[in-house]
Amino acid sequence: MKRAREDDEPPLAKYEIGKILGEGSFATVRLGQRKADGARFAVKLIDRSSMSLDEAKREADILATLGLHRHIVSLIEQFELPKSSVFVMELAEGGEVFDRICEEGAYSEADAASVLRQVALALAFMHSIGVVHRDLKPENLLLTSTNDVKVADFGLAAYVGGEGRPPLTEVCGTIAYMAPEMIAALKPRGGHPPKPYGAEVDLFSLGGILFALLGAYTPFDPNNDQSDEGIQERITKGQWGFDDFPDQWNHVSSGAKDLLRLLLEPTPSQRITADALLRNGWASGAEASEAPLPGSSAQLQRFNGGRKVWRAAVHATALFLKSPATAAHTAESTVPVPAEAATVSGASAPPAKLPPLVLAELHAAFSLFDIDQNGAIDAEEMRQVVRSLGAKESDAARLLAEADADGDGLISFDEFAALVRPIYDESCTALKHAFEMFDTDGSGYIDRSELSVMLRKLGFGWQGAHVFSAADADGDGKVDFAEFVAIFGKKASAAAAAAPSSS
């Protein structure tokens, strides 16, 4: 694998960095085009403040071990930057599998079996060389331009089995697709150490994906109203079935349902393996009907839309918690203010000066691009910033001209702060959409129990949900969006109170 040397051209300079393709808790994936030949790749930028260098090296090592495979997104090049690890990956230009299926309208069991079979081919290969993915979910199934399904994102992958390899007991992945033996490792009984798990966890996750593909909801959260703890309990108890929305399963064959039972089998040793899955009559396509499933397109579109809203909200929360002062300041000026209040106080207009904590957070972000620390970002560096924000190439020149207000070819801190403001506006909008998912009657309020579930789904634990319930400042048992975003302002205030005085 190629490593950067001090006398080399900066490795990232070989690529034009474009729009955002995807985001996660630890990394952002952007379009990259190699300047030498125009080849396009997915460039994964891993923030090492969230993921250690050792963890990044583990992922790179696993990807190198996997090499090139028709159904795995492969690593092309890997190198280190001062504050991030960079993976140049094969580009799956077809986007997410679920998105493509939604675009093409009603689909059949045969279509679902084709997706399942291609993922099973990847898993059979991975498991045969001792690699377990540990985070299979719809977001990590991508398509090439030739419609091959590829498994992506090996950030949580690990080696399993074999001499000298430690047992796997770490709890990781996405709750809705997590196997019961992994959840058992989270809560070992009687003070005993957690039991190790194996590659079987990937087959359970694949069962959750197939269930969502055929039923348009996840098996352990049918109404999308369970907290993480509730989903864990249902998985542990094996509480799933085809009765929550029977109309959606009336046209699904017994072969598909039998296979789901084999995949979602709670006992790992009795769960179907990837090799056996490839021999299954339904998974092979021989027993899967090619007739369109009635209502499948509309049902999956609803599921896929809700999944995207929630994913955007989770990312927004991560940004808000990473820079709470900036986020809260933006939210305050984004939340609509009643006309009478705005008339009296002028509250609809943002303050002329940024609060000290906001300034500190934005300065920290600015310094990431101000490589020589001279207090300004030059035009070439700023092009990278503009592209990294997901702007279209055709808009880059205009945005640069707008950012460089004084026309000196350099981007000052003030110019930078004005440019990144839309990121926080979009994040606030994403949280608003998630809030509206819980405000089912459109009243503008959610009750305290709904808020508790929402916060847990956004990644806050029991204690965090309890503390955050204080958002109901007036004690009326209802929380509006303004009260919800005030949570982040309180977090910023707490940070300010805890910070040492500069006087």
C-alpha positions as CSV (number, residue, x, y, z in Angstrom):
1,M,0.0,0.0,0.0
2,K,1.4,3.4,-1.0
3,R,2.6,5.6,1.8
4,A,3.4,9.3,1.6
5,R,7.0,10.4,1.8
6,E,8.2,13.9,2.8
7,D,9.6,14.6,-0.6
8,D,6.4,13.5,-2.4
9,E,3.7,15.8,-3.6
10,P,1.1,16.0,-0.9
11,P,-1.0,12.9,-1.6
12,L,-4.4,14.6,-1.4
13,A,-3.2,17.1,-4.0
14,K,-3.5,14.4,-6.7
15,Y,-7.2,14.6,-6.4
16,E,-9.9,17.2,-7.0
17,I,-12.2,16.9,-4.0
18,G,-15.9,17.3,-4.7
19,K,-19.3,16.8,-3.2
20,I,-20.2,14.9,0.0
21,L,-21.2,11.3,-0.8
22,G,-21.9,10.2,2.7
23,E,-21.2,11.0,6.4
24,G,-20.8,8.9,9.5
25,S,-19.9,9.4,13.2
26,F,-16.2,9.3,12.4
27,A,-15.7,10.1,8.8
28,T,-16.9,12.0,5.7
29,V,-16.9,10.4,2.2
30,R,-16.4,12.8,-0.7
31,L,-16.1,12.4,-4.5
32,G,-12.5,12.5,-5.6
33,Q,-11.2,12.8,-9.2
34,R,-7.6,11.9,-9.9
35,K,-6.1,14.9,-11.8
36,A,-3.7,12.7,-13.9
37,D,-6.3,10.7,-15.7
38,G,-9.8,11.8,-14.5
39,A,-10.5,8.6,-12.7
40,R,-13.2,9.0,-10.0
41,F,-13.0,7.6,-6.5
42,A,-14.7,7.8,-3.1
43,V,-12.3,9.7,-0.7
44,K,-13.0,8.8,3.0
45,L,-11.7,11.4,5.4
46,I,-11.5,9.9,9.0
47,D,-11.3,12.4,11.8
48,R,-8.6,11.2,14.1
49,S,-10.0,13.2,17.0
50,S,-12.8,10.6,16.9
51,M,-10.9,7.6,15.7
52,S,-7.4,6.7,16.7
53,L,-4.6,6.1,14.3
54,D,-4.5,2.4,15.4
55,E,-8.2,2.0,14.5
56,A,-7.6,3.6,11.1
57,K,-4.7,1.3,10.5
58,R,-6.8,-1.7,11.4
59,E,-9.4,-0.8,8.8
60,A,-6.7,-0.2,6.2
61,D,-5.2,-3.6,7.0
62,I,-8.5,-5.4,6.8
63,L,-9.3,-3.7,3.4
64,A,-5.8,-4.7,2.1
65,T,-6.5,-8.3,3.3
66,L,-9.8,-8.3,1.4
67,G,-8.2,-7.0,-1.8
68,L,-10.3,-6.7,-4.9
69,H,-13.7,-8.4,-4.8
70,R,-16.7,-7.9,-7.1
71,H,-19.1,-7.3,-4.1
72,I,-16.8,-5.4,-1.8
73,V,-15.8,-1.7,-2.1
74,S,-12.1,-1.9,-2.4
75,L,-9.2,0.2,-1.1
76,I,-7.1,2.0,-3.8
77,E,-4.8,4.1,-1.6
78,Q,-4.3,5.1,2.0
79,F,-2.3,7.9,3.6
80,E,-2.2,10.1,6.7
81,L,-2.7,13.8,7.0
82,P,-1.9,15.8,10.1
83,K,-5.4,15.5,11.6
84,S,-7.1,12.8,9.5
85,S,-6.6,9.4,7.8
86,V,-7.5,9.3,4.2
87,F,-8.8,6.2,2.3
88,V,-9.2,6.4,-1.5
89,M,-11.8,3.9,-2.2
90,E,-13.5,2.3,-5.3
91,L,-16.4,4.5,-6.2
92,A,-19.9,2.9,-6.3
93,E,-21.5,5.3,-8.7
94,G,-24.9,3.8,-8.5
95,G,-25.5,5.0,-4.9
96,E,-27.4,3.1,-2.2
97,V,-29.2,0.0,-3.1
98,F,-32.4,1.0,-1.3
99,D,-32.4,4.4,-3.2
100,R,-32.2,2.7,-6.6
101,I,-35.0,0.2,-5.7
102,C,-37.2,3.1,-4.7
103,E,-36.5,4.9,-8.0
104,E,-37.4,2.0,-10.1
105,G,-40.9,1.4,-8.7
106,A,-42.5,-1.8,-7.6
107,Y,-40.0,-4.7,-7.2
108,S,-40.2,-8.4,-6.8
109,E,-39.0,-11.1,-4.5
110,A,-36.5,-12.0,-7.2
111,D,-35.1,-8.5,-7.0
112,A,-34.7,-8.8,-3.2
113,A,-33.1,-12.2,-3.6
114,S,-30.6,-10.8,-6.0
115,V,-29.5,-8.2,-3.5
116,L,-29.3,-10.8,-0.8
117,R,-27.3,-13.2,-2.9
118,Q,-24.7,-10.6,-3.8
119,V,-24.2,-9.6,-0.2
120,A,-23.9,-13.3,0.8
121,L,-21.1,-13.8,-1.8
122,A,-19.2,-10.9,-0.1
123,L,-19.9,-12.4,3.4
124,A,-18.9,-15.9,2.3
125,F,-15.5,-14.6,1.1
126,M,-15.0,-12.3,4.1
127,H,-15.8,-15.0,6.7
128,S,-13.6,-17.6,4.9
129,I,-10.5,-15.4,5.6
130,G,-11.6,-14.4,9.1
131,V,-13.1,-11.0,8.6
132,V,-16.5,-10.0,10.1
133,H,-18.1,-6.7,9.0
134,R,-20.1,-5.9,12.2
135,D,-22.1,-3.0,10.8
136,L,-24.3,-4.3,7.9
137,K,-27.2,-2.0,7.2
138,P,-28.9,-0.5,4.2
139,E,-26.6,2.5,4.1
140,N,-23.6,0.2,3.6
141,L,-25.0,-1.6,0.5
142,L,-24.0,0.3,-2.6
143,L,-24.3,-0.2,-6.4
144,T,-21.8,0.2,-9.2
145,S,-22.6,1.6,-12.5
146,T,-23.2,-1.9,-13.8
147,N,-25.6,-2.7,-10.9
148,D,-23.3,-4.9,-8.9
149,V,-24.1,-4.7,-5.1
150,K,-21.1,-3.9,-3.0
151,V,-20.6,-4.0,0.8
152,A,-19.0,-0.8,2.0
153,D,-17.7,0.8,5.2
154,F,-15.3,-1.5,7.1
155,G,-14.7,1.0,9.9
156,L,-16.0,-1.5,12.5
157,A,-14.8,-4.7,10.8
158,A,-12.5,-7.0,12.7
159,Y,-10.6,-10.3,12.4
160,V,-12.3,-13.2,14.0
161,G,-11.0,-16.7,14.9
162,G,-7.6,-18.0,14.2
163,E,-4.6,-18.4,16.5
164,G,-3.5,-15.3,18.4
165,R,-6.6,-13.3,17.6
166,P,-8.5,-12.1,20.7
167,P,-12.2,-13.0,21.0
168,L,-14.7,-10.5,19.8
169,T,-16.7,-9.0,22.7
170,E,-17.0,-5.3,21.7
171,V,-20.5,-4.0,21.1
172,C,-20.7,-2.0,17.9
173,G,-22.8,-1.4,14.9
174,T,-26.4,-0.2,14.5
175,I,-28.9,-1.3,17.1
176,A,-31.7,-2.1,14.7
177,Y,-29.6,-4.7,12.9
178,M,-27.6,-5.9,15.9
179,A,-27.5,-9.6,16.7
180,P,-28.7,-10.8,20.2
181,E,-25.3,-12.3,21.1
182,M,-23.7,-8.9,20.6
183,I,-26.3,-7.3,22.8
184,A,-25.6,-10.0,25.4
185,A,-22.0,-8.9,25.4
186,L,-23.3,-5.4,26.3
187,K,-25.0,-6.7,29.4
188,P,-23.2,-9.9,30.7
189,R,-25.1,-11.7,33.4
190,G,-24.0,-12.3,37.0
191,G,-20.8,-10.4,36.7
192,H,-19.3,-12.9,34.3
193,P,-17.2,-11.7,31.4
194,P,-19.1,-11.3,28.1
195,K,-19.2,-14.3,25.8
196,P,-17.4,-13.8,22.5
197,Y,-19.4,-13.7,19.3
198,G,-18.4,-14.6,15.7
199,A,-19.2,-14.0,12.1
200,E,-22.8,-15.1,12.6
201,V,-23.6,-11.5,13.6
202,D,-23.4,-10.5,10.0
203,L,-26.0,-13.0,9.0
204,F,-28.4,-11.6,11.6
205,S,-27.9,-8.1,10.3
206,L,-28.5,-9.3,6.8
207,G,-31.8,-10.8,8.0
208,G,-32.8,-7.3,9.3
209,I,-32.0,-5.8,5.9
210,L,-34.0,-8.5,4.0
211,F,-36.9,-7.9,6.4
212,A,-36.8,-4.2,5.7
213,L,-36.6,-4.8,1.9
214,L,-39.7,-7.1,1.9
215,G,-41.7,-5.5,4.7
216,A,-40.6,-1.8,4.5
217,Y,-39.9,-1.6,8.3
218,T,-37.3,-3.0,10.7
219,P,-38.3,-6.2,12.5
220,F,-37.7,-5.0,16.0
221,D,-39.1,-1.4,15.7
222,P,-42.1,-1.8,13.5
223,N,-43.7,1.6,14.4
224,N,-40.4,3.5,14.7
225,D,-41.2,4.4,18.2
226,Q,-38.8,2.2,20.2
227,S,-35.9,3.6,22.1
228,D,-32.5,1.8,21.7
229,E,-33.1,0.0,25.0
230,G,-36.6,-1.1,23.8
231,I,-35.1,-2.4,20.5
232,Q,-32.4,-4.3,22.4
233,E,-35.0,-5.9,24.6
234,R,-37.1,-7.0,21.6
235,I,-34.0,-8.5,19.9
236,T,-32.9,-10.3,23.1
237,K,-36.4,-11.8,23.5
238,G,-36.8,-12.5,19.8
239,Q,-39.9,-10.4,19.5
240,W,-40.6,-10.0,15.8
241,G,-43.0,-11.5,13.3
242,F,-45.2,-10.8,10.3
243,D,-48.3,-9.7,12.3
244,D,-47.5,-6.1,12.9
245,F,-48.5,-5.2,9.3
246,P,-50.0,-8.4,7.9
247,D,-51.1,-6.7,4.6
248,Q,-47.5,-6.1,3.7
249,W,-46.7,-9.8,4.1
250,N,-49.7,-11.4,2.5
251,H,-48.0,-11.5,-0.9
252,V,-44.6,-12.6,0.4
253,S,-43.9,-16.3,-0.2
254,S,-43.3,-18.9,2.5
255,G,-39.8,-19.5,1.1
256,A,-38.9,-15.9,1.9
257,K,-40.4,-16.0,5.4
258,D,-38.6,-19.3,6.1
259,L,-35.3,-17.8,5.1
260,L,-36.0,-14.8,7.4
261,R,-36.5,-17.2,10.3
262,L,-33.1,-18.8,9.5
263,L,-31.4,-15.4,9.4
264,L,-33.0,-13.9,12.5
265,E,-32.5,-17.1,14.4
266,P,-31.5,-16.0,18.0
267,T,-29.0,-18.9,18.6
268,P,-25.8,-18.2,16.6
269,S,-25.0,-21.9,16.1
270,Q,-28.4,-22.5,14.5
271,R,-28.4,-19.5,12.3
272,I,-27.8,-20.0,8.6
273,T,-24.2,-19.4,7.3
274,A,-23.3,-17.4,4.3
275,D,-22.2,-20.6,2.4
276,A,-25.6,-22.2,3.2
277,L,-27.4,-19.1,2.3
278,L,-25.9,-19.3,-1.2
279,R,-27.4,-22.9,-1.5
280,N,-30.8,-21.8,-0.4
281,G,-33.5,-22.1,-3.1
282,W,-35.1,-18.8,-2.5
283,A,-31.8,-16.9,-2.2
284,S,-30.5,-18.5,-5.4
285,G,-33.5,-16.9,-7.2
286,A,-34.9,-20.2,-8.4
287,E,-37.8,-20.1,-5.9
288,A,-38.2,-16.3,-5.8
289,S,-41.1,-14.9,-7.7
290,E,-40.5,-12.2,-10.4
291,A,-44.0,-10.8,-9.9
292,P,-44.0,-7.2,-8.5
293,L,-45.0,-7.1,-4.8
294,P,-48.1,-5.0,-4.5
295,G,-47.5,-1.6,-2.9
296,S,-43.8,-2.4,-2.5
297,S,-42.5,0.9,-4.0
298,A,-44.7,3.2,-1.9
299,Q,-44.0,1.3,1.3
300,L,-40.2,1.2,0.8
301,Q,-40.2,4.9,-0.2
302,R,-41.8,5.8,3.2
303,F,-39.2,3.6,5.0
304,N,-36.3,5.0,3.0
305,G,-37.5,8.6,3.5
306,G,-37.8,8.2,7.2
307,R,-34.3,6.5,7.4
308,K,-32.8,9.5,5.6
309,V,-34.5,12.0,7.8
310,W,-33.2,10.3,10.9
311,R,-29.7,9.8,9.5
312,A,-29.5,13.5,8.8
313,A,-30.7,14.3,12.3
314,V,-28.1,12.1,13.8
315,H,-25.4,13.8,11.8
316,A,-26.8,17.2,12.8
317,T,-26.7,16.2,16.5
318,A,-23.1,15.2,16.1
319,L,-22.3,18.6,14.7
320,F,-24.3,20.4,17.4
321,L,-22.6,18.5,20.2
322,K,-19.2,19.1,18.6
323,S,-19.7,22.8,18.5
324,P,-22.7,23.5,20.8
325,A,-22.2,27.2,21.1
326,T,-22.2,27.8,17.3
327,A,-25.1,25.4,16.8
328,A,-27.3,26.9,19.5
329,H,-26.5,30.4,18.2
330,T,-27.5,29.4,14.7
331,A,-30.6,27.6,16.0
332,E,-31.8,30.6,17.9
333,S,-31.7,32.8,14.8
334,T,-33.2,30.0,12.6
335,V,-36.2,29.1,14.8
336,P,-39.1,31.3,13.7
337,V,-40.0,34.1,16.1
338,P,-43.6,35.2,16.5
339,A,-44.3,38.4,14.6
340,E,-45.4,40.3,17.7
341,A,-42.2,39.3,19.5
342,A,-40.0,40.3,16.6
343,T,-41.7,43.7,16.4
344,V,-41.1,44.5,20.0
345,S,-37.6,43.1,20.5
346,G,-36.1,42.7,17.0
347,A,-35.5,39.0,18.0
348,S,-35.7,37.8,14.4
349,A,-32.4,39.4,13.5
350,P,-29.1,37.7,14.5
351,P,-26.9,39.5,16.9
352,A,-24.2,41.8,15.4
353,K,-21.4,40.1,17.3
354,L,-20.8,36.4,17.8
355,P,-20.6,35.2,21.4
356,P,-17.1,34.2,22.7
357,L,-17.8,30.5,22.7
358,V,-19.0,30.7,19.1
359,L,-15.8,32.5,18.1
360,A,-13.6,29.9,19.8
361,E,-15.3,27.1,18.0
362,L,-15.2,28.7,14.6
363,H,-11.5,29.6,15.1
364,A,-10.7,26.0,15.8
365,A,-12.4,25.0,12.6
366,F,-10.7,27.7,10.6
367,S,-7.3,26.6,11.9
368,L,-7.8,23.2,10.2
369,F,-7.6,24.9,6.8
370,D,-5.1,27.6,7.8
371,I,-2.2,25.2,7.3
372,D,0.6,27.8,7.8
373,Q,-1.3,29.5,10.7
374,N,-0.9,33.0,9.1
375,G,-4.5,33.9,9.8
376,A,-5.7,33.5,6.3
377,I,-6.7,30.8,3.8
378,D,-5.4,31.2,0.3
379,A,-7.5,30.7,-2.8
380,E,-6.4,27.1,-3.5
381,E,-7.0,26.1,0.1
382,M,-10.4,27.8,-0.1
383,R,-11.3,25.8,-3.2
384,Q,-10.8,22.7,-1.1
385,V,-13.0,24.1,1.6
386,V,-15.8,25.0,-0.9
387,R,-15.6,21.6,-2.5
388,S,-15.5,19.9,0.9
389,L,-18.8,21.6,1.7
390,G,-20.4,19.8,-1.1
391,A,-20.7,22.8,-3.5
392,K,-21.1,22.1,-7.2
393,E,-18.0,22.7,-9.3
394,S,-20.0,25.2,-11.4
395,D,-20.7,27.2,-8.2
396,A,-17.2,27.1,-6.8
397,A,-16.0,30.3,-8.5
398,R,-19.1,32.3,-7.4
399,L,-18.9,31.1,-3.8
400,L,-15.2,32.0,-3.7
401,A,-15.9,35.5,-5.0
402,E,-18.7,35.9,-2.4
403,A,-16.5,34.6,0.4
404,D,-13.5,36.8,-0.5
405,A,-15.4,40.0,0.2
406,D,-12.4,42.3,0.0
407,G,-11.0,40.7,-3.1
408,D,-7.5,40.2,-1.8
409,G,-7.3,36.5,-2.8
410,L,-7.2,35.5,0.8
411,I,-10.1,34.3,3.0
412,S,-10.1,35.9,6.5
413,F,-11.7,34.4,9.5
414,D,-14.7,36.6,9.2
415,E,-15.2,35.5,5.6
416,F,-14.8,31.9,6.6
417,A,-17.4,32.2,9.4
418,A,-19.9,33.6,6.9
419,L,-19.3,30.8,4.5
420,V,-19.8,27.9,7.0
421,R,-23.0,29.4,8.4
422,P,-25.2,27.4,5.9
423,I,-23.9,24.1,7.3
424,Y,-25.4,24.9,10.7
425,D,-28.6,26.2,9.0
426,E,-29.0,22.8,7.2
427,S,-28.3,20.9,10.4
428,C,-31.0,22.8,12.3
429,T,-33.4,22.0,9.4
430,A,-32.5,18.3,9.7
431,L,-33.3,18.3,13.4
432,K,-36.5,20.1,12.7
433,H,-37.6,17.4,10.2
434,A,-36.8,14.7,12.8
435,F,-38.8,16.7,15.4
436,E,-41.7,16.7,13.0
437,M,-41.6,12.9,12.8
438,F,-42.6,12.8,16.4
439,D,-45.0,15.6,16.2
440,T,-47.5,13.4,14.4
441,D,-50.5,15.7,14.8
442,G,-48.7,18.8,13.5
443,S,-49.3,20.7,16.7
444,G,-45.7,22.0,17.0
445,Y,-45.2,20.1,20.2
446,I,-44.1,16.7,21.4
447,D,-44.7,15.3,24.8
448,R,-42.0,14.5,27.3
449,S,-42.1,10.7,26.7
450,E,-41.7,11.3,22.9
451,L,-38.8,13.6,23.6
452,S,-37.2,11.0,25.7
453,V,-37.5,8.4,22.9
454,M,-36.3,10.9,20.3
455,L,-33.2,11.8,22.3
456,R,-32.3,8.1,22.9
457,K,-32.7,7.5,19.2
458,L,-30.3,10.4,18.6
459,G,-27.7,8.6,20.7
460,F,-28.2,9.9,24.2
461,G,-28.3,7.3,27.0
462,W,-30.8,7.0,29.9
463,Q,-29.1,9.7,32.0
464,G,-28.8,12.1,29.1
465,A,-32.4,11.7,28.2
466,H,-33.4,12.4,31.8
467,V,-31.3,15.5,32.0
468,F,-32.4,16.7,28.6
469,S,-36.1,16.4,29.6
470,A,-35.5,19.7,31.4
471,A,-36.1,21.2,27.9
472,D,-39.7,21.5,29.0
473,A,-38.8,24.7,30.7
474,D,-42.4,25.8,31.5
475,G,-43.4,22.4,32.8
476,D,-46.5,22.1,30.6
477,G,-45.6,18.5,29.6
478,K,-45.0,19.6,26.0
479,V,-41.8,20.6,24.2
480,D,-41.7,22.8,21.1
481,F,-38.8,23.0,18.8
482,A,-37.4,26.2,20.3
483,E,-37.3,24.4,23.7
484,F,-35.6,21.4,22.1
485,V,-32.8,23.4,20.5
486,A,-32.3,25.3,23.7
487,I,-30.8,22.1,25.0
488,F,-27.7,22.9,23.0
489,G,-27.5,26.4,24.4
490,K,-27.6,25.0,27.9
491,K,-24.8,22.6,27.0
492,A,-22.8,25.6,25.8
493,S,-23.5,27.6,28.9
494,A,-22.5,24.7,31.1
495,A,-19.2,24.5,29.1
496,A,-18.6,28.2,29.6
497,A,-19.2,27.9,33.3
498,A,-16.8,25.0,33.6
499,A,-14.1,26.7,31.5
500,P,-11.2,28.4,33.4
501,S,-11.3,32.2,33.5
502,S,-9.1,34.0,31.1
503,S,-8.8,37.1,33.4
